[in-house]
Amino acid sequence: MALVIRNGPGRTRERHGVVDESDGKTPLTNFASTKTGNLTVRHPLLELRLTPTTGLGLFAKCDVKRGSRLLSEAPLLLIPSSGPTTYQDLQQQLEKASPAEREALYGLQHDPELLSRNQVRQVRNYAVTIRKFAKDKDGLKSFVQTQAKAMAIFETNATKLVNKSGSAVFPLYSRINHSCTPNVYANYNPSLRTHTVHAIRDIEAGEEILTTYIDSSQFFAGRDEDLKKYGFECACAFCQSHEPSLLGPTTSDATKRDLRRAKINVVKRSLYAFEGEHARADGICAPRSPSEALDRAQDLIKLLREEGLLGMDLAQAYRWASKYSLQFGVLEKARDYAQKEAEVELCCLGPETDYMGGSGNAASWLKHVQATAEKDKVKLRACEKRMAKEVKRMEKKAEKKAKKR
Ligand SMILES: C[S@@+](CC[C@H](N)C(=O)[O-])C[C@H]1O[C@@H](n2cnc3c(N)ncnc32)[C@H](O)[C@@H]1O
């Protein structure tokens, strides 16, 4: 994969998956001369195109099988702090970026309204303190504009990294639009030090690649509220089918699906409460017994599958079902769920999941379940042997008694 940037003649350089291939001879394929600059994507499976409603987006060039790795890219710009982005944070990282990276960054879409007043003030204050523009009003204005644009770009495109503190923008991942029923799963992989994107279902040639920016297992109002922070109203097919009023009978498919999303949310949070993760439970009551927890985990699997939410929430649901089955000693079921978890995890994250540690990754959990099942078999065999011995002893005793008579 490469994001190709025209940058004057004679230079070709590659860093962090960004190729500056400016020999003037390389034809720019797939996508060129957009408002965002002369960008093109060299990728065996993906191309960048304009969508009817959401700006640019990434599309599959050919059929893509579930589990395929579509992207594995290093950040264009990473801000390690986990709080709100300050201009100082951004400026430090911008200084480290190469010209090609900076150009790629400036080519990304931006929504100026996502900038807080405080952020704009930070840029102005900085420009004044460096005194470079003391006698150059136009210079000052243009400096503030470019720096504010960089901040707006970061705010529009940054992804919070789950397995590493901080937020980052990426050359291609930042082109992927949001859907409340995504067809890919994205994850920062600390072992690879890249953001990976995997297909979570088969994707047909020409289909848009869609990720989720939020927790999509929520009722419409919750999703809408979360996406407002990203500055847009969702144009995905599911949200477009939403009916604003729930006063009438709730018969439409979209409404039923919305209610199912709400149910997923409640069940999921109740299971986090059962696991003692109260911060994620957010006030929802836990199941009262392990058997109730197992029922809910099984419900959750069914609901997620019905909704086509096939990312790591599904892997988590399988883990819960496996864990509770193991607690009940239903080993076959525990193993079956653990295998399903491993399959979904591999599909979402790929095989490099050592960073999860302990029984954090599905492979370790599956090993633990298999070892428990093996120990159980050994115990069972020992018990059978003991019983067989006891039966023989009793038979001999009975024989002796019979002979005496
Ligand atoms: C990370 S960028 C995605 C790529 C972007 N479309 C582009 O042209 O480069 C996020 C922006 O895309 C648009 N967008 C993404 N998903 C959307 C959706 N489901 N509905 C409406 N706009 C969306 C919004 O303008 C949002 O600020």
The ligand as an ORCA input file, in Angstrom:
! r2SCAN-3c Opt
* xyz 0 1
  C     -12.076     10.604      8.929
  S     -12.900     11.511      7.718
  C     -13.355     10.276      6.561
  C     -12.861     10.593      5.158
  C     -13.484     11.796      4.552
  N     -14.789     11.480      3.995
  C     -12.616     12.413      3.473
  O     -13.160     12.950      2.489
  O     -11.391     12.416      3.592
  C     -14.375     11.890      8.610
  C     -15.302     12.812      7.889
  O     -16.012     12.102      6.860
  C     -17.402     12.438      6.869
  N     -18.160     11.240      7.246
  C     -17.643     10.043      7.589
  N     -18.601      9.146      7.843
  C     -19.784      9.781      7.688
  C     -21.142      9.375      7.831
  N     -21.508      8.149      8.173
  N     -22.088     10.314      7.600
  C     -21.763     11.581      7.234
  N     -20.486     12.009      7.081
  C     -19.504     11.133      7.299
  C     -17.555     13.546      7.880
  O     -17.484     14.756      7.201
  C     -16.382     13.360      8.795
  O     -15.986     14.574      9.379
*
